[in-house]
């Protein structure tokens, strides 16, 4: 394991704080984290709401306990951190190969650059390649900043000459869903987008609703043989002195990645519980296509190899580590560390509660059974909110279908303000919302990772409580085990994450309107896990619902 400092004084930690001014609680938390590390604690669960300044605290600890990883789930959060005048200079970012272009073939990204498509190509990668220069810089940096996805992928190169290996400290920021990220990282997908086109066409007729794990294993094993053969065919082409096209390089890369994932599935499916399902996608060349998705029900068995063995010490930070005991089990921390090596710290909000009020606009549930009846009423409520809120308003909906339904019902006089989006137009719609004023952004899956400070967003509407889809096989399996607490907790995390998008500083003022009455049942059932800083913003008629007996 990479060596690092074991004992650091609190005075030294405070001296490394990159700003000359502390926000409330920051100095005390830095001392508490450092004292805990010095007393044998290895993992700090830092639960702190927006406004505390988790990033600058995390970076301070990275400076004290370098070399360190700093991993965060979204690339836009990496960009935000690099722009920050206090912490940006202390971080060296590294992104995946596809974010850099090949210096010898500028139409190709570095994951399929010439060195991947031509045998023996001498690209002097550490001297000229945009990706490798960035990686060497990050390797030599005391604090390497990266996405969760890159951190997990890079872990496969353990023992490689250019591997990050292990470091003294790992910070996992916005980490409330790291188990989901690991599951997404190990899941096995069979689709026209992850397999070489000719392979998918050959095996697509065999994709079906497999009844047993043995049937699924046989299908995956036979598909893996075909994919491995395809990969070796491309290797032979390059060994014959030919250069693969970019398209062939992409197919070779797809084959390589599929084999890696299929081997993980085949090596674990007898010991761990996996679920699988058939979905559908549309290909421009093949039309409607079947997609097989297989994923483990739980992540904890993968977490040690992928995360907890990668460092000596850990800071796991988020605003929504709502049930630390369950979080520890879901993420397998309890399998890698002793209970006295784990500490949960919960920090209050520093923002004025009158600036971040939660407003009761509920008048009926929007469940599957009541949606047809209550949706027109909910849209009328939304219209009333928009009559009051003239700035930028974000309306959180749980699906694209519901966004379309709102647009079909809402009065035409509001439509000139409304911005909608599809999966393909997310970035353009977000850019317009952030750069213009007076608009209404009906948005799907924008609850996390966005910094809508100031007048970018002056009000939010939780139109539909975002319960996980019970038609999802993994969700259904969890519920068949009667894990309703997990189901509701996932929902509550998403709601609270959405709440934090528009209040990013003490000066920000943004009401949070709740239209779906299902929220009432949610907070009643999970009242023990609703943070105090969220409770204090609730309207009076709801505060009684979350009082602990």
N, C-alpha and C positions, 0 to 999 in steps of 0.2 A: 504494500500500500504506500502511496505517495506520502512522504514525511510531511509533517506540519507541526505547528506549535501546539503543545499540550496545555500549558498553563499560561494565561495572559491576565494581567492585572486589569481591574475595572478602570483605573485611571488611564491606562494606555488605550483601552477600548474607547473611552469618551474622547480622548485626544484625536482619534481617527475619524470622528464624526465629520462628514464633509461640509457641513454648514456651520455658521457661527451662531445659529439660533435653533434651539430645540422647540419642537411642539410639545404640548402637554403629554405627559407620560413617557415620552421617548427615552429620556435619560434613565428613568427608573427601570424601564423595560430592558434597556441595554445592560444595566448592572445586574438585573435578575437573570437574564440569559447567560451572561458571563459567569456569574457566581454558580449557576447551575452546571454549566460545562465544567467548571473547576472542581465541582463536588461529585462528578461522575455521571451526570446526566448526558445522554448522547443525542436525544431527539426532543426538540422543543416544538410543540404544536402552538403556533402563535395565531390566536384568533383575534383579529382587530378590524373594526369597521373602516370604511372609507374616511379619510381625513387624519387617521393616526399617523400615516407615513411609514407603512411597512417597508417599502422599497429602500428608503434611506437607512433604516435600522438594519435591514438585511445586508445591505452593502457594507455598512460599518463592521458588522460581524465577519463578513468575508475578508475585509482588509486585516482584521485582527487574527483570523485563523486561515490565512492563505496557505497553500493554493486551494481555490474554491471553485465549485460549479455554481452558476446561478441559472436555474431553468424555470421557464414560464410557458404556459400553454399556447400562446398565440404570437404570431410574428409581429402583429401591430403593437403588442405590449413591449416587445424587444425594441421596436422603433421609438416608442414613447420613452423608454428608459434611456436610450442613447441620446435623445434630445434633452434630457433633464440636465440642467446646468450644474447641479450638485453631484450627481452620481455618474453621468454619462462618461466622463473621462476615466473613471476607475474600472470600466467594463470593456472587455474585448469580445465582440460578438462573432459568432460563427453560425452560419445557416447551412442547410442541406445543399448538396451539389446542384440541384435543379434551380437554385437561386443565382447561379453564376454561369456566365457564358464562356465557352471554350475559346481560348485565345487564338487557336489555329483554325477553328471552324465556327465563326461567330453565330451561325444559325443554330448551333447545337448548344444545349446546356451541358454543364460539366459531368452530369451523370451519364451522358452518352457522347462525350467528347471523343476526339480521335484516339486518345490513349485507350479507350474502351472498345473502339471499333476496329483497331488495327494492331495486329500482333507485333510486339517489339518496338512500337512507336516510342521514341525517346522525346518526351515533352519537357524534360527538366522541370517536373511539376512543382517542386518547391521554389523554383526561381521565377517561373513565368505564369503558371496556372492561377487564375483568379481565386478558385476555391482553395487550392493547396496553400497559397500564400496567406489567405485568411485563416486557414486551419493552423498553420505553423505559428502565426502570430498569436492565436488563441491558446495553443499549446504552451507557449512561452509566457503567457500572461498569468498574473496571480489570480485573476478572476475571469473565468470564461463564461460568457453569456450565451445561452442557446435555448431553443424551444424544447419542450418535453419530448416531442417526436424525434428531434435530432439526438437528444440525450439517450433515448432508448435505442435508437438505431446505431449510434456510435458505440454503444456497449457491446455490439456484436463483434467489434474489431479488437476485443481484449487480447493482449499479447502482441498485437501488431506494432511495428516500429513506430507508427504515427498514431497510436491509440492514446486517448486521454488517460486511460487506466482509471485509477482511483485517486481521489483528492481528500484533503483534510476535512473540508466542509462542503456540504451540498445544501443549497437553498432551493426549495421547491415553492415558488410563489404562485398565488391563485390556485392552490393545490387541493381544493375541496373535492375534485373529481379525478384524482390521479388514478384511482382504480379503473375508472371508465377509459382513461387514456391507455392504460396497459391492456385492457381487453380489446380496444380498437387496434392496438399495435400487434397483438398476436392472433386476431381473428383471421379466418381463412375464407377468402372470397373467390368464387368461380364466376367470372363474368367476361364479356367481350372487352372490358377495359383493363383487366388485370392479366389476361392471357394473350399470347400471340394469336392473331386473328385466325390462322388456319387451325390451330389447336382447338380454339373455342368452337369453331364450326364442326369439327370432328366429334367433339364430346357433348355438344349441347343437347343432342337428342337423348342422352343418357341422364341428364339432370332431371330429377323427379323428387317427389316427397318420400325420402327414404324413411322406412319405418324403424329400423334398428341401427345401432351404432356400427354393427358389422357391415351392413349394406353401405353405409356412408364410408367406412374405412376402405372397402373394396373399390369404391368409385374414386376416392382420393388417391389411393395407391396406383391405380391404373392410369389416372390422369397425370400423376407425378412422373410416371415412366415416360409418357409421351412428351411432357414438358422438358424433362431432363434430356431426352433424345434431341429435342429441338435446340436446346441450349448447346449441346455438344456439336450439332451441325453448324451452328454459327461459329463456334470455336475453330472447327476444321476450316471453314471459309477463311478466317483470319490467318490461320497457320499456313494456308496455301498462298499467302501474300496478298490477298484481296482485302479491300477496305469495305466494311459494312456501311450501308447507307444509314442515315439517321433513323429511318423507320425500322430497319433491321436491328440497329442498336437498341431501340426502344423495346422491340420484341425480345431480344436477348436479355435485357434488364428485367422485363416482366417475367420471363422464364426463371431467371435467377432468384428473384424475390418470391415467386410462387413456390419454388422448391424449398426454400428456407422455411416458409410458413407451413407448408404441408408436412414437412418433417417434424416440426414442432407439434402439430396436431397429432400425427401418427404416434409420436413418442409419449404423448400425455393423455390421449383420449381414453385409455383403459384405466387410468388412475384418477383422473379428474372428470367432473361432469361437464360435458359440452352440450349445447343445444344447436339446432340448425333449422333453417327455414328456406323456402323458395320465394324469391321476390321477382320483380320484373323491371326491366329498363329498356329504353329505346336507343338503338344504334342507328346511325345515319346509313350504314351499309347493310345491316342485317335486319332492321326493323325491330319489332318487339322481341326481346330476348329474356330467357330465364336466367336468374342469378341465384346461386347457392351461397348462403352466408352461414358459416359455423363459428361459434364463439364459446369460450368457457363461461359458465354461469357466474363464477367467482374469480377474482383476480389474485387473491392473496398468495396462492401457490407460486406465482410468477414474480412476486414483488421483490424477494430477496436478491435473486440473480440480476434482476433488471434495475433495482434501485438501491436496496438497503446495504448491499455489499460494496457500493461504489464510494463510500466515504467513511470517515471516523465519526463525524458529527453531522447533525441535520437540523435545519430550521424549516418547518413545514408551515407556511403562512397562508391565511385566507380570512375573509370576513365570515365564512359560513362553515366552520368546523363545529357544527351545532351539537352533535352528540360525540364527544371525543372517544368514548369507550367503543362505540360502534365503528367509528372511523379507524381506530387502531386495529380492530379485527378485519375490517374490509380491506385494508391496505397491507395486512400481514406484518405490521410493525411488531406485534406481540410474538411473532414467530422468529424474529431476528434480534430482539432486544428484551431485556428484563423489564419488569414493570417499573422498577425504581430508576431506570435509565430513560424514562419518558415523562415529560412534564407538559401539562396544558396550561397556557396563559391566556386569559380572556381580558380584553381591554375595552373600556367604555367608549362611547362616541364623544367626540369633542365638538361636534357641530350643533348649533342651536336647534332645539327640537321644533321651534316655530317655523324654521326655514324648510323643514322636511316632513311636513304633516302628511299623514295617511288619511285619505278622505273616503268616507263610506258612501259610495254611489251604487251599492248593490240593491238589486230588485229582482231576484230570481237567479236560479242556477243555470249554467250553460252546459249541462251534462248531455249525453247522447239522447236521453229520454225526453229532456225538457227543452232542448235547443230550438226546435222549430217554433215552439210557443214563445220562448223568452228572447230569442235573438232580435226580433223587431223592437222589443222593449229596450233591450240593451243598446241598440243602435240609437234610439231616441235619447237615452241617457248620455251616450257619447256626443250627440249633437249639442245637448245642453252644456256639456263640459267645454266643447269647442267654442260655444258662444261666449264663454267666460275667459278661456285661455287663448289669447291672441298671438302668443309667441310660438316657438317651435314645440310641438307636442309629439312625443313618442307613444304609440299605441301598441302594446305588446299582445300579439295573438299567438296561438299555439300551432297554427297550420296555415298553409297557403289557401286551402279551401275556405277557411273562415275569413281570411282577408278578402277573398273574392265575394263571399256572402255579404260582408259589410258594404263593399262597393256597390253591390246590387241593390241594397236597401237604402243607403244613406241619401239624404236629400241632395239634389244636384248642386245646390248653392255652396256645399262644402267641398265639392270635388276638385275645384281649382287649387285648393290648399294641399290636397292629399298626394303623397308619394307612396307608391307601392313597389314591390319588387318580386322577382322570381329568383330561383337559385342562381341563375346566370347573371342577373343584373344587381346583385347585392352590393357590390362595391360602388357602382355608379349611383345607385339610390342613396347609399350612405354618404357619399361625397356631396351630393346635392343637399341632403338634409343638414350636413355640417356647415355648408358654405352659404346657404340661403337662410332667410328668416321668415317666420310666419307660416311655416308648413306643418303638415301633419304626416308623420311617418308611420304607416301601418306596417309593422316589422315582425318578422318571424325569426326566432333564435338570435336576438340581439341582446339577450339578458346579461351576457358576460363579456368582459374585456374591452369595453368601449368607454372613452373618457369624454363625456358630454358636459364639459365645464362651461360656466358662464351662461351666455344666452344661446348656446348651441341647442340646449334643451331646457325649457322653462316649466315643463309639466310632463308627467307620465301617466299613462292609463294602463292598468292591468285589466285588459278586457276579458281574458279567459285564464283561469288558473291552470298552469301548465303541468298537469299530471302526466307521468309517463304513459305511453300508449300501451294499453293492456293487450293489444294484438301483437305486440312485439314478443317473440318467443322467450327471450331472456326475462322480460318483465313478467310474463305469464308464469314462468317457472318459479320466479321469486315469490309471486303471490300464491302459487300452489303450495309453497312452504309456509304460508300464512305470515309472510314478512311484510305486513302492512305498515309497520313503522318505517322500514326502508323506503317504501313507496311514497309515503307522505313526506318523509324527510327529504328525499330527492326533490319533491315539489317545493317544499318550503325553502330549500337552498336556492332554487331557481328564482322564486319570487323575491327573496331578499337580495340576490345578486342584481335583479332588474331594478329594484328600489335604489341601489347605489349608483346607477349610471349617471344620474343628473345632479347629484350633490357631491361635488368634488373639492369644494373649498368652503370656508366659513361664510363667504359672501354669497354663495349660490343659494337660490330660493326656488324650490320646485315641489309642488304638491304631487302626491302619488295617489291617484284615484283608483279605487277597486270596484269594478262593475260586476264581476261574477260572484254571486253569493256563496259559491262553494268555498270561498276563502274562509268563511265563518267556521265551517266544520274543520277545515285544515288547522286553524290556530287553536281550536278547542281540543282537538285530538293530540296535537303536538305542543301544547302550552309549556310543557317542561323544557322544551328545546328552543323556544322563541327567545332570542337575545333581548336583554333588558333595553338596549338602545333602540331596538325595533319596537318593543312593547310601548315605550314612552311616547312614540309618535302616533300610536293608534288613537282613533276617536274614542271618547269616553265610553260609548255604548259597547265597544269591543274590548276595552281594557279589563272589564270584569271577567271576560271569557278566558283570559290567560293568567289570572291570579292563581298562584299555587296555594293549595289547601294545606 
